[in-house]
Amino acid sequence: MTSMESDKCWQECMDVAVQIARRAGQMVREAVKQEKRVSTKSTPADLVTEADRQVEEVIISTLRERFPSHRFIGEESSAAGEKCILTDSPTWIIDPIDGTCNFVHSFPMVAVSIGFAVRKELEFGVIYHCFEETLYTARKGHGAFCNGLRLQVSKEKDVSKALILTEIGAKRDPKTLKIFSGNIEKFLSAPTHGLRIIGSSTLSLCYIATGAANAYYQYGLHCWDIAAAAVIIREAGGVVIDTSGGPLDLMSRRVIAAGTQEIASFIVQQLEPISYERDDHDVGAQSL
């Protein structure tokens, strides 16, 4: 496939992803009005609903019919036992309902996230804020957009003027919570303008791309929480790296995203790490 042919092909894939994300978002808006069948996965705080499974099934079945040779990594299929492995093949990385706990409580920070990688490189990302009906899109080398308007990260370099976002993660044992609260205390006393937890990693990352917040860090998220948003942030001019300061490792379950390298580097220096099992725990590391 020539570069021109691949460019056209990946653009077609992205156009399909936009259509499916909108359709999935409509399903989520309808499902939030119904009685929710809720169960847990790894911990009592790691929730899943029947809607998660139904939305993922619609997304993957539609894409598989259109692109039968492609591979898929989905949150609920991975939870059901499918291996989470990134290969050189074109691969869709899907979170059907990011912010499941929010969804269960009808708290309106919920998104559909669809990322796409080729030869282990992230190619594009599509994120749909279900209740605001806001569409975030980006393709490598083509810029990032929100409802068609180009995005630009904040270029603030002074952490004392920064708003930082994070999430709690599924592990709530005393040791983990002590490290988590210690990290928060460091940023609150840095000082910074403030710290926020909104319950959706995907949307938090989108707010870095819009410039509404200056940085985000988390231990315990998954590849489907990061993939689409990483493209959007980078194309908006931001940085997405590992918590060690090295390149993003999509399967590592840790990330720092920021509008500037200066703030990202400051966060690297402050964090005490929290250990989580890799998404691809039985295969080698993948750097993106």
Secondary structure, 3 states (H helix, E strand, C coil): CCHHHHHHHHHHHHHHHHHHHHHHHHHHHHHCCCCCCEEECCCCCCEEEHHHHHHHHHHHHHHHHHCCCCEEEEHHHHHCCCCCCCCCCCEEEEEEEECHHHHHCCCCCCEEEEEEEECCEEEEEEEEECCCCEEEEEECCCCEEECCEECCCCCCCCHHHCEEEECCCCCCCHHHHHHHHHHHHHHHCCCCCEEECCCCHHHHHHHHHHCCCCEEEEECCCHHHHHHHHHHHHHCCCEEECCCCCECECCCCEEEEECCHHHHHHHHHHCCCCCCCCCCCCCCCCEC
